[in-house]
């Protein structure tokens, strides 16, 4: 997944692009239809937020590929709070580039997932569509 972050005054804009993976037996994101096969697709999204930081670690260009958590075993458990443990070392760009940040508040966020001709939108304003393999 690629991450781009732009800091403008007191606001930050982060954009992401990468791939997602779902597994046979998992539930589709919107209508909870059981997925028939493993599949991968494309995702894009990001957020606009405010936060306070007293320091900034400069980064320029490509910063690497990061796993944002979620194992196959966790995904197949169905819902958050159902015993998922996830990746205990999930990458956090705020901690990496703004050590000691505080007062983080989303202004807006959203993600668009694409699989073939299907689209699922997960946004602060609501969700729509679905991805069914």
C-alpha positions in Angstrom: 0.0 0.0 0.0 1.3 3.4 -0.8 0.8 6.3 1.6 1.1 10.0 0.8 0.7 12.6 3.5 0.5 16.3 3.1 0.5 18.7 6.0 -1.1 22.1 5.5 -1.1 24.3 8.6 -3.1 22.5 11.2 -4.6 19.9 8.8 -3.2 16.7 7.4 -4.3 14.9 4.2 -3.3 11.3 3.8 -4.0 9.3 0.7 -3.6 5.5 0.4 -3.6 3.2 -2.6 -3.0 -0.6 -2.6 -4.6 -4.0 -2.6 -7.0 -5.7 -0.3 -7.5 -9.5 0.1 -10.6 -11.4 1.1 -11.0 -15.1 1.8 -13.4 -17.9 1.0 -15.9 -18.1 3.9 -15.5 -14.4 4.9 -18.5 -12.2 4.8 -18.9 -9.5 2.2 -18.4 -6.0 3.6 -21.9 -4.5 3.1 -24.5 -7.3 2.8 -22.6 -10.1 4.7 -22.8 -12.6 1.8 -20.4 -15.5 2.3 -17.5 -15.1 -0.1 -17.2 -18.1 -2.5 -13.4 -17.8 -3.2 -10.3 -16.0 -2.1 -9.8 -12.7 -4.0 -7.8 -9.6 -4.2 -8.8 -6.1 -5.4 -7.7 -2.5 -5.5 -8.4 0.1 -2.9 -7.9 3.8 -2.7 -8.8 6.3 0.0 -7.6 8.6 2.6 -8.5 11.2 5.2 -8.3 14.8 6.2 -7.7 15.3 9.9 -6.3 17.7 12.5 -3.8 16.9 15.2 -1.2 18.5 17.4 2.5 17.5 17.2 5.6 19.1 18.6 8.0 17.3 16.2 8.1 16.0 12.6 10.5 13.4 11.1 11.0 14.3 7.5 10.3 11.6 4.8 10.5 12.1 1.1 9.3 9.7 -1.7 8.4 6.1 -1.4 8.3 5.0 2.3 7.7 1.3 1.8 4.9 -1.3 1.9 3.0 -1.8 5.2 0.5 -4.2 6.5 -2.4 -2.4 8.1 -3.4 -5.5 10.0 -6.0 -8.3 9.8 -5.0 -11.9 9.4 -7.0 -14.6 7.6 -8.0 -16.1 10.9 -9.2 -12.7 12.2 -11.2 -12.0 9.0 -12.9 -15.4 9.1 -14.2 -14.7 12.6 -16.6 -12.2 11.1 -17.0 -9.1 13.2 -14.8 -6.9 15.4 -14.9 -7.9 19.0 -15.3 -11.6 18.1 -11.7 -12.5 19.3 -9.7 -11.0 16.5 -6.1 -10.3 17.5 -4.8 -8.8 14.2 -1.2 -7.7 13.5 0.3 -6.4 16.8 2.8 -4.3 14.8 0.4 -2.3 12.5 2.1 0.6 10.8 1.0 4.0 12.1 2.2 7.0 10.0 1.3 9.5 12.8 3.6 7.7 15.3 6.3 7.2 12.7 6.5 10.8 11.5 4.9 12.8 14.3 6.2 11.2 17.6 4.0 12.2 20.6 1.1 13.5 18.5 -2.1 14.3 20.3 -5.7 15.6 19.7 -6.2 13.6 16.5 -9.6 14.4 14.9 -11.0 13.2 11.5 -12.6 15.9 9.4 -13.4 13.4 6.7 -12.3 9.9 5.6 -13.3 7.3 3.0 -12.1 4.2 1.1 -13.2 2.8 -2.3 -12.6 -0.9 -2.9 -12.7 -2.4 -6.5 -13.1 -6.0 -7.4 -13.8 -6.6 -11.1 -16.9 -4.5 -11.9 -17.9 -4.3 -8.2 -17.3 -1.4 -5.9 -17.7 -0.9 -2.1 -17.4 2.5 -0.6 -16.7 2.8 3.2 -16.8 6.5 4.2 -17.4 8.7 7.2 -20.7 9.7 5.5 -21.8 6.0 5.1 -21.2 2.8 3.1 -22.6 1.6 -0.2 -22.1 -1.2 -2.7 -20.6 -4.6 -1.9 -17.8 -7.0 -3.0 -19.0 -10.6 -3.5 -16.6 -13.1 -5.1 
